[in-house]
């Protein structure tokens, strides 16, 4: 008999698009930290563009994997820790499309990794101020659509470890799981993007 962590989770293409849109929106907010450090390196921006293309209805193809890998390489070339975390946020946004339908805590990183890296990037850019990281986590919680929260709740809680970025990941995980079940998709919060395909109000 399969163990609990091997249980498959139902995921639709729209679920993956919702998760990817959330991840890309998180990474967008800190991309400038990387580009200020490496203005001639477009790899994280290209990863974000691929993530948004998929979130808005594009195919889940090779471009997502290639640009995610390239953004990871860009992180290694960055001159500051804040820039590295910003590039990792872009990498995670492109990788969010490859969330696996297995009930494993590690899969939560596909959903929330971009938000955690983005919060850490902002925190580092502010001299390591934990209040800045916590503020970014709060923004990410407000940004998440009910569809993203629904997908997250199908998985176990975020795993331990990962240093400060892992701590931020668990803060984001806990914040989203604490939201009311019946949230309004059309939130007035300007930080929350409408789900892909939602017509203008």
N, C-alpha and C positions, 0 to 999 in steps of 0.2 A: 504494500500500500504506500502511495506517495506521502511524503512528509508534508507538514503544513507549509514549509517554505518553498515547496515545489508546486504548490497549487497555482493553477493558471487563473489569470484575471481577465475578464472581458474588457477589451479595448477596441474602440471603433476608430476609423481614420479621423473623425471629427474630434475625438478625445485627444489624439496626438496633436492635432492642429491647435487645440485650445492650450495644451501644455506648452507647446512650442511658442505660441504667441506670448504667453505669460513670461517665459524664459527670455525671449528676445526683448520684451519691454523692460525687463529688469536690467539686462546688459546694456541697452541703449543709453541708460542714464549715466554710465561711467565710461563709455567708449572714449570720450574726450581725454580721460586721464592717460590712456595708452597713446592716443594720437599726439598729445602734447609731448610725450617722451620720444615717440618714434613717428614723426609726421609723414615719413615716406613709406611706411609699412601699412599696406591696406588689408593685410590678412584678417585681422579681427572684424573689420568692417565688412569684408566679403563673407565671413561666416554669418554675421548678422543678416546680411542681405539674403543669403540662402535660407536662413531660418524663417525670415518673414515671407519669402516666396512660398515655402511649404505651408506656413500657417494660413496663408491667403488662398490656398487651393492648389499649389503646385505639387509636383510629384516628389515622393520621398526617394531621391536618387543619389547618385554618386557625388554630386556637388556638396551635399550635406556632410558626408563623411570626409571628403577631401578638404573642405574649408574648415571643418572642425579640427582636423589634424594640423592644418596650416596655422590656425589660431593658437593651438597649443605650442607649436614651434615658435611663433611670434612671442608668446609669453616668456619663453626661455631667453629671448634676445633683448627683452625690455631692460631698461636701466634702473627702474625703481620697483619696489615691491607693489606699490599701488598700481603701476602700469601692468605688472605681471598678472595681478588679480583681475584687472579689467579685461585683459586678453583671455583669461580663463573663463570669465563670465560669457564672453562671446563664443568661445569654444563650447561651453555647456549649452548655450542656446541652440547651436546647430545640432548638438548631440541629443537634445531633448526629444527630437523626432524619433529616436531609436529607443525610447522607453520600452522595456520588455514586459510582456504580460505574465510575469512571475511574482508571486507574493513574497518578495525578499526586501528587507529593509534597504539594501544597497540601491535598489531601483529608485528610491526617493531622491537620490542625487540627480537623476535625470530630470525630475520634476522641479526640484528646488535648488540645484547646484548653481545655476546662473544667479539667482537671487542672493545666495550666500556669498559667492565670489564678488558680486557687485557691492554688497554691503561691506565686505572686508576691504575692497578697493577704496571706497569712500572713507572708511575708518582710517586706513593708512595715510590717505591724502591729507587727513586732518590731524596728522601727528599721532595716530593710534588712539584717538578719542573713542572709547567704547559707546558713548552716547550717540555719536554719529552713526555707528554701525547699527545700533538699536533703532534709530530713527529710520534708516533705510529698510530695516526689516518691517517696521510698522507700515511704511509706504507700500512695500510688496504685499503685505497682508491686505491692505485696502485695494490694491490693484487686482488681486486675483478674482476671477469670475467664479460663480457657483460651480460651473462645469469643472474648473481646475480643482476646486476643493473636493468635489465629488470623486474625481479620479484619485486624488491623494488619499482619500479615506478608504480606498480599496486596498491600500498597501499598509504593511506594518509601519510603526513609527521609525523616524530617521535613526540610523545606526550611531553608535558611539565613535569617538576618535575624531581625527581630522584637525586637531588644534583649534585655533580660534575660528577658522572658517567652518569647521565642523560644529562648533558651538553655535555659530550664527545659523547654520542649516537647521539645527534642532530648535532654535528659537522660532524660525520661520515655520517649521513643521508644526510646532505646538500652537502658534498663533492662528494658523489656518484651520487646524482641527478644532479650535475653540470657537470658530465662527458659527452663528446660527445656521441650521440646516436650510432654511428658506430665506436665502439672501436675494436681493433684487439684482438681476443681471444688468439692468440699466441704472447702475449706481451713478449719482451725480458727481462722485469723486472724479476730478479730471485726471488723476493719476491712473485710473483704471481704464484701459482701452476696451472698446466694445469687442465682443467675440468676433472672430472672423466670419464675414458674411452678414453681420447685423446691419440692417438698413439704417440710415440716419433717422434721428427722432424727428 
